Amino acid sequence: MHTATILVGLGAFLACAVEMVEALTIVLGVGTVRGWRSVLIGVGAAAVVLAVLTGALGPALQEIPIDDLRLLVGGLLLVFGLQWLRKAILRSSGYKPLHDVDEAFKRERAEAEAAGGERRAGLDWYSFTVAFKGVLLEGLEVVFIVITFGSAQGRLDVAIVGAVVALVVVVVAGVLARGPLQRVPENTIKFAVGLLLTSFGCFWGAEGAGADWPGDELSLLALIAFLSGFSWLLVRTLRHRRLAVRPAEASA
Amino acid sequence: MKYVKAFGVFWWNFIVGDDWTVAAGVALALALVWVLNDYGVNAWWLLPLAVALLTGISVWRAAGQSEEA
């Protein structure tokens, strides 16, 4: 299998895993307080919408000529991936709080306890809408990544398999843990996803604009190494800057 | 009209996020690679450099804003 195809599967797996950990936290927070029926119907409805989006947009994108597609997808992935990368750098350097699964779970439970008991269509409307919106919004990022990764590489199947495996792993882990997955290194995974999205965006964007990479797909590994090294340098520099501005945090 | 605007705002935030200058810089860099290619220059090196520059400027500015807050 080609380097890029393996990385496409890995990227889809990691992105889906990290987003599903967040969705699982929301679903568990509401479900453990208000019961499971409406929550699971909300999850199912969101899953159907996400599957329809993937089924409709994935094959449609593959109809676009590959160079145009790579320019479009490369540009989108670069802009989208740089959001992930910027946030990861700011989190690692202490300028943005790390995502705390335990805290999010407690907040979700508190909000579920305080919410009213409105019923619509035989459902606990609060549980349904929170589960639906949570899974849909977290899943949209996964769908975006799966479709762009898969179609630009011409291996939508690999990207879908990567995402589905991650979904199964997270759900099984959640059931076994009977709670939110606090030990998943969520912030590290987000950093890795940001690096992969940005590297693929660079690679496909430049190819779509007519450039030829030396070493072809192998240059992807060099791109990942370059962006990892540069990000590490930025994290170190920003940490020094933060400690220079707020020296009290050095001993904390 | 309200829903169309909300739909547009959602996708803008989803793709572009809180720093539009990064998106503008990426678009400019891609256009430059395209133009250079038309002049026979294989500018594969331009995008990684642009990404590094844009990321550095963006996080440095975000850190400054965080210190002021």
Contacts between the chains, C-beta under 8 A, distances in Angstrom:
chain1	res1	chain2	res2	distance
A	71	B	30	6.9
A	71	B	34	8.0
A	74	B	30	7.4
A	75	B	26	6.2
A	75	B	27	6.7
A	75	B	30	5.5
A	76	B	15	6.5
A	78	B	26	4.8
A	78	B	30	7.9
A	78	B	47	7.7
A	78	B	51	6.9
A	79	B	15	5.9
A	79	B	16	6.1
A	79	B	22	6.7
A	79	B	23	4.6
A	79	B	26	5.3
A	80	B	15	5.6
A	82	B	22	5.2
A	82	B	26	7.2
A	82	B	51	7.0
A	82	B	54	7.0
A	82	B	55	6.3
A	82	B	58	7.6
A	83	B	16	7.9
A	83	B	17	4.1
A	83	B	22	7.9
A	85	B	55	6.3
A	86	B	17	8.0
A	86	B	19	7.1
A	86	B	22	7.4
A	86	B	55	6.3
A	86	B	58	5.6
A	86	B	59	5.5
A	86	B	62	7.0
A	89	B	55	7.2
A	89	B	59	5.1
A	90	B	59	5.9
A	90	B	62	5.8
A	90	B	63	7.1
A	90	B	66	7.7
A	93	B	59	7.8
A	93	B	63	7.4
A	95	B	59	7.8
A	95	B	62	6.7
A	95	B	63	5.0
A	95	B	66	4.9
A	96	B	66	7.5
A	140	B	14	7.1
A	141	B	14	7.9
A	144	B	14	7.8
A	198	B	51	6.2
A	201	B	26	8.0
A	202	B	47	4.6
A	202	B	48	5.6
A	202	B	51	5.9
A	205	B	26	7.7
A	205	B	30	5.4
A	205	B	33	7.5
A	205	B	47	5.9
A	206	B	30	7.9
A	206	B	33	5.5
A	206	B	43	7.5
A	206	B	44	5.2
A	206	B	46	7.5
A	206	B	47	4.8
A	208	B	30	8.0
A	209	B	30	5.4
A	209	B	31	7.9
A	209	B	33	4.0
A	209	B	34	4.2
A	209	B	37	6.2
A	210	B	33	7.1
A	210	B	34	6.2
A	210	B	37	3.4
A	210	B	38	7.5
A	211	B	33	5.5
A	211	B	37	6.0
A	211	B	42	5.6
A	211	B	43	5.7
A	211	B	44	4.2
A	211	B	46	7.9
A	211	B	47	7.9
A	212	B	42	5.6
A	212	B	44	6.6
A	213	B	44	5.1
A	214	B	44	7.0
A	219	B	44	7.6
A	223	B	48	6.2
A	226	B	48	5.9
A	226	B	52	7.8
A	227	B	48	7.2
A	227	B	51	7.0
A	227	B	52	7.5
A	230	B	52	5.0
A	230	B	55	7.4
A	230	B	56	7.9
A	231	B	55	7.6
A	234	B	55	6.9
A	234	B	56	6.2
A	234	B	59	5.9
A	238	B	59	6.5
A	238	B	60	7.7
A	238	B	63	5.6
A	241	B	63	6.3
A	242	B	63	7.2
A	242	B	67	8.0
A	245	B	67	5.5
